[in-house]
């Protein structure tokens, strides 16, 4: 039986400064955004739109604020309000982990809307550019969750080769759900979207396809993760992550239909 190694959450120290693995994985995610972004803006249909490296640098600044503020507020409001309201100083301890994807996505959306307004770009034009880059950063964040021994999975069969005991939780074999989400919600979604976005697509279609892909992926991987809480809708009980992903699935599918319909009608934004 595999046992979670529970590594030291501090990756290294520089004098009195302690660099945590969780923060380091976020830094890797931001670096991936810049690296892959520079590849993306060299694609002919992206270059024709006038995007340059400086745009990526500016968007990263806005995006970092959006993902950190939105992700933390989402964790506080969507998942653990009772704990954080009882321990308000813990809201600022982001190096301990605890970032909501859906809150971070909302925060990034607001940040990209502000960026687009300031730079005379359409919001969907901006999100069509950046969303093929973000899943790889998400993957790094989920690896950070695993290193922090956060988000243990549901109980797994002991015969599952990668079933793992999380000593900080209990002594039962469990799915390593952060790794599932890193591979499926992050890497797989990122690769599919990257391939799709390499060619010109209808305006807004890349954004809609991302919402659909991530919503479906997250809905699936939630079956292997202990739910933060559950919601019952029309007699069906689903996890909080599935509940928050459902609007993404509906909105993504609707957005794709609208994008391709508008293109067939020759309509432009």
N, C-alpha and C positions, 0 to 999 in steps of 0.2 A: 504494500500500500504506500503510495506517495504521501509525503508529509510536507505541508507548506513550510518553506525554510524560515519564514519570519525574519527577513534580513533587517539589519539596522536601517531605520528610516533615513538616517543621515548618510548621504553618499560620501561627502568629504568635508573637511573644514579648512578654511583659510583664516588663520588667526582666530578671532572670536566669532567669525561668520560661519554658520553651519548651513551647508547646501543640502537640502532634502531631496531624496529621489523623486518625490512627487513633483516638486517644482522643476527638477531637472528634466523630467519627461515632458512637462509643458514647454520648457525651453526648446527641446528637441522638436516638438510639434510646431512651434513658431518658425524654427529654422527650416523645417520641411516645407512650410508654406512659402517661404521666400525662394527656396531652391526650385521647387516644382513650379512656382509662379513664373519664374524666369524662363522655364521651358515652355510654359503655356503661352506666354505673350509672344513667343516666336512662331507660334502656329499661325499660318497665313490669315485665317479669318479673324483671329484675335488681333494680330498686328495691324490689319486694315482698319480696325476700330480705333486705333491711336493709343492703345495702352502701352505704357513704358515702365521700366523698373521703379521709378520714383512713385508711381501710383501704388505699386505693391507695398513699398515701405510705408506710405501714408495709411493705406488700408490696414496694415498690420498694427499700427499704433491704435487705430480705432477698434480693430478687432480684439486686441488684447484687453482693452478696457471692457468691451462688451462681453467677452467670454468669462472674464474673472468676476465682474460685477453681476452679470446675469446668472452665471453658473452658481455663484454663492447664494444669491438671493433666491434662486430657484430651489436650491437645497433647503434653505431655511423655510421658505413658504410652502413648497410642495410636499416635502418629505419629512422634515423633523421640526416643525414649528414649536412644539411643546418644549423640546430640549433646548433649542436656541433662545427661546424667550425666557427660559429659566436660567440660562447661562449666556447672556448677551455678548460677553467678551469672546466667547468661542466662535462667534460669527467671523471674526477677523483672523482666526487661526487656520488659514487655508492650507498651510504646509502639512496639516494633519489629514488632508483629503476632504472629501465631501463637496463635490461639485455636481450639480444637476445638468445633464445634457440639455434637457428641454429649456431650462432657464438660460443656459449659455447660448442656445440657438436663438432664443428671443433677444438676448442682449446683443448678439452679433447682428441680428436683423436690424435692430434699432441703430447700431453703430454704422452699418452699411447704408441705411437710409439717410443718416446725417451726412456721411461722406458723399453720397450721391447728390444730395441737395447742394452741398458746398461746391461740388465740382461739375455741376450741370450735366449729370449723367442720370439716366433712368435707373430706378432702383433695381429692376430686373436685369438690366444690362450689367450692373455691378455683380449681382448675385450669380448670374450665369457665368461670369468670369471666375469667381472665387470658390464656389461650392465644390468643383472637382478637386480642390486642394485641401479641404477641411477634414475629410474623413481620415486622412493619414495622421493628422494631428490628434484626432479623436482616438485613433489606435494607440498612440503614445500615451495619452491620458489614461486609457484603460489598463495599460501595462503598469502605469503608476499606481492604479487602484490595486492591482495584484501584488505589487511589491509592498504596499501598505497593508496587505491582508484585509482589504475591504471587499464588500459585496460577495460574501461566500455564496456558493450555489446551493441548489436543493440537494437533498440526499440522493446519492447515486448508488448503483449496484456495486458491491465490492469487486465484482468481476471486471468492471470497466477499467481498462489499463491505465487511464489517466485520472481515475477517481482519487481524490486528495483529502486528507484530514487537515483541517484548519485548527491548530492547537489553541488559538486565541478565541475559538468559538465553541467547539465541542470535539468529541473523538469519533465522529461518524464520517464515513466517506461521502464526499460532496463533489459536485461538478465545479471545476475552476471557471466560474462564469465570467470573471473579468477577461480571461483569455479568449473565451468564446466570443465575447463582444468585441474585443480587439480584432479578432480575425474576421468575423462576419460583418458586424456593424461598421467596422473601420476599414480593414484591408479589402475585403470582398466588395463592399459598396464603393469604395474609392476606386478600385480597378475598373469596375463596370462603368462607373460614371465617367472616368477619365477616357476610356475608349469611346464612349458615346459622344463626349464633348469634343473629341479631336476633329470632328467635321462640323460644318455649319448646321445649326439646328434652328427651328422656329424660335422666335423671340420668347423667352421665358420658359422654354421647354427643358433646358438643363436644370433650372431651379425646381421645376415641378417634378422632374424625374428623380432628383436628389431626395425630395420630400417623400416620394413614393417608395424609393428603394430603402431609405433609412427607416421609414415607418414600418415596412414589412419585415426588415431584418431585425429591428428592435422588438417587434411583436413576437417574432420567433424565439430570439435568444432569451426573452423574459421567462420562457417556460423552464429555463435551467437556473434561474436566479431566485433567491429568496425575495419575495416581494416586500417592498417597504410598507405597503398596505394594499388592500384589495377593494375593488369597486364592483358592484353587481348592477348590470344593465340588462334589462329584458330577460332576467333569469340566468344570465351568463356572468360568472364571476371572473374578472380579469385583474391583473396586477396594475399598480399605479403607472408603471412604465408603458404597459399596453394601452391603458386609458389615455395617456398623454400622446401616444403615437397614433392613435386612431384618427385624429384630425389631420395629421400629416399624410396618412394614407389617402383619405378622402380628398383633401386639398390637392395632393400631388396628382392623383388620377384626374381630377377635374381640370387642374391646370394644364396637364398634357393635352387633354381633349380640346381645350380652348385654344392652346398655342397652335396645334395643327389645324384646327378649324380656321383660325384667323389667317394662317399662311395660305390655306386653300382658297380663301376669299380675297387674297391679295391685300389684306389689311396690315398696316404698320402701326407701331405704338405712337 
